[in-house]
Amino acid sequence: MFSFDLGFSDFYKDENVRQLTLQGKLDKLEQATELMKFEEYMNCSVFNKRGPKYPTAEIYAIDFPSDFRASVYLLLGGYYRQAILCLRNWLEIRLTGIYFSFVNPDQKQYEDWKKGKKRAPITKGLITRLFGRAEFHKIDSATGLRLRLINLMAELSAFTHGSILEQYDLQSKTDNVPRFNPQSVDLWFDFALRVFREIVFCYFLTYSQDAFEMSKKDLDILRHYLPEIYQRELQKSAIL
């Protein structure tokens, strides 16, 4: 008789990664849920202000559920490397939306990209193109944004081929099935928070107030997740 057993730890008593993660890292998951909520608020704000066919808004709609949501799902299954790779995709797709909305607003090239007829810049090349805009270039000396983005993209990309597993000890509690690894959850959240912060600031530089149509209460919570250097810039524009 055929046995449909994929070896997921979810099937075994006291080995369910989702349950153990909820028990042991509920605080991280609650914070991740807030990050997800705010990221969706920003995209909905751009959607409402710029229209559904605006590249950032349309890419968000096409991409939903986002790579961040997919990352959480993988995390709860114990697939930590794959969850971190989804964070890389999340960062890159949001920067791609900025590229086609703000840096290269050529509608034909955008339509060709959606159809697979044209490639958009990726990774470091994408970041370089963003800094061709004065808004990004001028703020860099005060915030170090460019280097932050380059380093973050490079760190996330290192997980593509697994060359960094031992450095971060992702597999220490894994054998023949995925296992709950608290250190890996912490690492994942640290990366998720860094990606979130850079997306928020890049949206601020690109869309200003149009990305932050939300309640004062929500903006006060958002402030908590941003570094002081980014808080100050948003305060100057009367967003925070």
C-alpha angles and dihedrals in degrees: 000000000000114000116207098207116141092179095248112165089222089082095062129081114252090003100081105129093202093053094044092048091051090049098044105030106028091132092058092047092050090052091046089053089054091050090051091049094051093046089053090047091055094049092046089050091054089044092054095043101041103028135249095281094054105114098240092047094044095046089050091052093046091046095049123150082050129227086252091062089047089050092056090049092053091045090056089054094052095252095133102162091049091047091055091048089056088057088057090052090048092054094045097048091050091049089048089056089054090048094056094039101043114009102037108015093172102140095203093054090048092051091047090051091053089052093049093248095115134035123226121216113270140202113343092001090057092050090049091054092051090056090057084081116086092226090064097036096052095050095049098083091055099042109023087229097154095054091043091055094044093049093045093049091048093049093049093045091055089072092063095089098023095248092136101049098108093045090061098032093230094156104044095112097033126104125151094335134035113277134194108265112182093195090056092051090053091049091048092051092048089055092044091053092049092050091047093052093051093047091051093051094045089051089051092053092047105039106013111190093359090076096049108056096139138113123288089243091057092046090052089054091046089055088062092064098048126085115246093252091060093041090058093053093050090047091054088059092047092244096119 
